[in-house]
Amino acid sequence: MSGVPTDIPCPALCDWAWRPEPWRQDIADLPEGPLASGRVLSDGVRIFHDGGGHGGDGSEAKADIAIRQEDGGVDGAAKALALQVGAFDGQFLSFTFNLPRDGIAGLSPRVILAARLALAPRPTLPIFLRLNIRKGPNTEAVPGLPVPGGEDGSVLAAEFDLGFRNIQAGRVANAWLDVIFDHPAGLSVILSDLTLSRRPRAGF
């Protein structure tokens, strides 16, 4: 585990781990008002949604979304991210986190990438974790395989097994994690931590 941050929960044999910027330090220009889809929140972090686009029948389009940072993250996180969604006429809201270069460089069929999201309270709406890998002109979406998290439901964890993916080491152009909330109208949640880690895949 040489070089792996000691403040990130990691599996055995982990050789890389990372926590995105919003949980590591203050974001000076983090927007607090209603957020348009595609808005950059910090370095490598954006928000996407399909709200606010259904007002063509004369009704008011609605996408009331606000985000703020708070002190008091968990599991080594210096900060937490609070998300509040009021009136919302869309079907999804997602955060996109671009993996840093050292994380991308190690992607190959020989590894399993894991994501761990701590949140409170645990929403009843569906939440999906998805890894996207861009190889030249093509992008492959890898759905996360859920794994046990916290006993109280406060941790959402998923693994991305790349063993059967057509990925050549050193040939990945870009990769990013999507955290997707399904029908998020009325959602109020604290995202207390988010980390990614990598370990060798058994059988290689």
C-alpha positions as CSV (number, residue, x, y, z in Angstrom):
1,M,0.0,0.0,0.0
2,S,3.0,2.3,-0.5
3,G,1.8,5.7,-1.6
4,V,-1.8,5.1,-0.7
5,P,-3.3,7.8,1.5
6,T,-3.7,6.7,5.1
7,D,-6.9,8.6,5.7
8,I,-8.9,6.6,3.0
9,P,-10.6,3.3,3.9
10,C,-8.9,0.8,1.6
11,P,-9.3,-3.0,0.8
12,A,-6.5,-5.4,1.2
13,L,-3.8,-5.2,-1.5
14,C,-5.0,-1.7,-2.4
15,D,-2.3,0.1,-4.6
16,W,-4.2,3.3,-5.3
17,A,-6.9,5.4,-3.5
18,W,-8.4,8.8,-4.1
19,R,-10.8,11.2,-2.5
20,P,-12.3,14.0,-4.8
21,E,-11.6,17.6,-4.0
22,P,-15.0,18.6,-2.4
23,W,-14.2,16.2,0.5
24,R,-10.6,17.3,0.9
25,Q,-10.6,21.1,1.1
26,D,-12.7,24.2,0.9
27,I,-14.1,25.0,-2.6
28,A,-14.0,28.8,-2.7
29,D,-16.4,29.2,-5.7
30,L,-18.8,26.4,-4.9
31,P,-22.2,27.6,-6.2
32,E,-25.0,27.7,-3.7
33,G,-28.0,28.7,-5.8
34,P,-30.1,26.8,-8.4
35,L,-27.7,24.9,-10.6
36,A,-27.9,24.4,-14.3
37,S,-27.0,21.0,-15.8
38,G,-23.4,20.7,-16.7
39,R,-22.2,23.2,-14.0
40,V,-18.7,22.8,-12.8
41,L,-18.5,22.4,-9.0
42,S,-14.7,22.1,-8.6
43,D,-11.8,20.6,-10.4
44,G,-13.0,17.5,-12.3
45,V,-16.4,17.6,-10.6
46,R,-19.7,18.5,-12.5
47,I,-23.4,18.1,-11.9
48,F,-25.9,17.0,-14.5
49,H,-29.7,16.7,-14.4
50,D,-32.7,16.8,-16.7
51,G,-34.9,19.2,-14.6
52,G,-36.1,22.5,-15.7
53,G,-37.0,21.5,-19.2
54,H,-40.7,20.6,-19.0
55,G,-42.3,24.0,-19.0
56,G,-43.4,23.9,-22.7
57,D,-47.1,23.5,-21.8
58,G,-47.1,26.8,-20.0
59,S,-46.3,25.4,-16.6
60,E,-43.2,26.6,-14.7
61,A,-40.0,24.5,-15.4
62,K,-38.6,23.4,-12.0
63,A,-35.0,22.5,-11.1
64,D,-34.5,23.7,-7.5
65,I,-31.1,22.3,-6.6
66,A,-28.6,23.7,-4.0
67,I,-25.2,22.4,-2.8
68,R,-23.0,23.6,0.0
69,Q,-19.9,22.3,1.8
70,E,-20.0,21.6,5.5
71,D,-17.3,20.6,8.1
72,G,-17.5,17.2,9.7
73,G,-16.9,14.6,7.0
74,V,-16.5,11.0,8.1
75,D,-13.8,8.3,7.6
76,G,-11.0,10.9,7.2
77,A,-12.8,13.4,4.9
78,A,-12.2,17.0,5.9
79,K,-15.5,18.2,4.4
80,A,-18.9,17.0,3.6
81,L,-21.2,18.0,0.7
82,A,-24.9,18.8,1.4
83,L,-27.4,18.4,-1.4
84,Q,-30.9,19.7,-1.3
85,V,-33.4,19.3,-4.1
86,G,-36.8,21.1,-3.9
87,A,-39.3,21.2,-6.8
88,F,-37.8,19.2,-9.6
89,D,-39.6,18.1,-12.8
90,G,-36.9,15.8,-14.1
91,Q,-36.0,12.1,-13.6
92,F,-32.3,12.2,-12.6
93,L,-29.5,14.1,-11.0
94,S,-25.9,13.0,-11.2
95,F,-22.4,14.0,-10.1
96,T,-19.5,13.2,-12.4
97,F,-16.0,12.8,-10.9
98,N,-13.1,12.6,-13.4
99,L,-10.4,10.2,-12.2
100,P,-6.9,11.7,-11.9
101,R,-4.1,10.6,-14.2
102,D,-2.5,8.2,-11.8
103,G,-5.9,6.4,-11.4
104,I,-6.5,6.2,-15.1
105,A,-2.9,4.9,-15.8
106,G,-3.5,1.8,-13.7
107,L,-6.8,0.7,-15.3
108,S,-6.6,-2.7,-17.0
109,P,-8.4,-6.1,-16.9
110,R,-6.1,-6.9,-14.0
111,V,-7.8,-4.6,-11.5
112,I,-11.0,-4.1,-9.6
113,L,-12.0,-0.5,-8.9
114,A,-14.2,0.2,-5.9
115,A,-16.2,3.3,-5.0
116,R,-17.5,4.0,-1.4
117,L,-20.1,6.7,-0.8
118,A,-21.1,7.6,2.8
119,L,-24.3,9.6,3.1
120,A,-26.9,10.5,5.8
121,P,-29.7,9.9,6.0
122,R,-29.7,7.1,3.5
123,P,-32.3,8.1,0.9
124,T,-35.1,5.7,-0.1
125,L,-34.8,6.6,-3.7
126,P,-32.5,4.5,-6.0
127,I,-28.8,5.6,-6.2
128,F,-26.5,4.2,-8.9
129,L,-22.8,4.1,-9.2
130,R,-21.3,3.8,-12.7
131,L,-17.8,3.9,-14.1
132,N,-17.2,5.3,-17.6
133,I,-14.0,4.5,-19.5
134,R,-13.1,6.3,-22.7
135,K,-10.8,4.4,-25.1
136,G,-10.2,6.5,-28.2
137,P,-13.5,7.4,-29.7
138,N,-15.5,4.9,-27.7
139,T,-16.8,5.1,-24.2
140,E,-17.8,2.0,-22.1
141,A,-20.1,2.3,-19.2
142,V,-19.5,-0.3,-16.4
143,P,-22.3,-0.6,-13.8
144,G,-21.2,-1.0,-10.2
145,L,-21.8,-4.3,-8.5
146,P,-23.2,-3.5,-5.0
147,V,-21.2,-4.7,-2.1
148,P,-22.1,-4.5,1.7
149,G,-21.5,-1.1,3.2
150,G,-22.4,0.2,6.7
151,E,-24.8,-1.9,8.7
152,D,-27.0,1.2,9.2
153,G,-27.3,1.7,5.4
154,S,-25.1,4.9,5.6
155,V,-22.6,3.5,3.1
156,L,-23.2,2.8,-0.5
157,A,-20.4,0.7,-2.0
158,A,-19.8,-0.8,-5.4
159,E,-17.1,-2.6,-7.3
160,F,-16.2,-2.4,-11.0
161,D,-14.6,-5.7,-12.1
162,L,-12.6,-4.9,-15.3
163,G,-11.5,-8.5,-15.9
164,F,-13.8,-9.0,-18.8
165,R,-13.5,-5.6,-20.3
166,N,-11.6,-4.8,-23.5
167,I,-9.1,-2.4,-21.8
168,Q,-5.4,-2.2,-22.7
169,A,-3.2,-0.8,-19.9
170,G,-2.0,2.6,-20.7
171,R,-4.6,3.1,-23.5
172,V,-7.4,4.6,-21.5
173,A,-7.9,8.3,-22.5
174,N,-10.3,9.3,-19.7
175,A,-12.4,7.7,-17.0
176,W,-15.0,9.1,-14.6
177,L,-17.5,8.0,-11.9
178,D,-21.1,8.9,-12.1
179,V,-23.2,9.0,-8.9
180,I,-26.8,9.1,-10.1
181,F,-29.9,9.9,-8.0
182,D,-33.2,8.6,-9.5
183,H,-36.2,11.0,-9.3
184,P,-34.6,13.3,-6.7
185,A,-37.4,15.8,-6.1
186,G,-37.5,16.6,-2.3
187,L,-34.1,15.0,-1.6
188,S,-32.1,16.3,1.3
189,V,-28.9,14.5,2.1
190,I,-25.3,14.9,3.4
191,L,-22.7,13.2,1.3
192,S,-20.2,12.7,4.1
193,D,-17.4,11.1,2.0
194,L,-16.6,9.6,-1.4
195,T,-13.5,7.6,-2.2
196,L,-12.3,5.3,-4.9
197,S,-9.7,2.6,-4.6
198,R,-8.0,0.0,-6.7
199,R,-6.7,-3.5,-6.0
200,P,-5.4,-6.5,-8.1
201,R,-8.0,-8.8,-9.5
202,A,-7.8,-12.5,-8.4
203,G,-6.6,-14.8,-11.1
204,F,-4.0,-12.5,-12.6
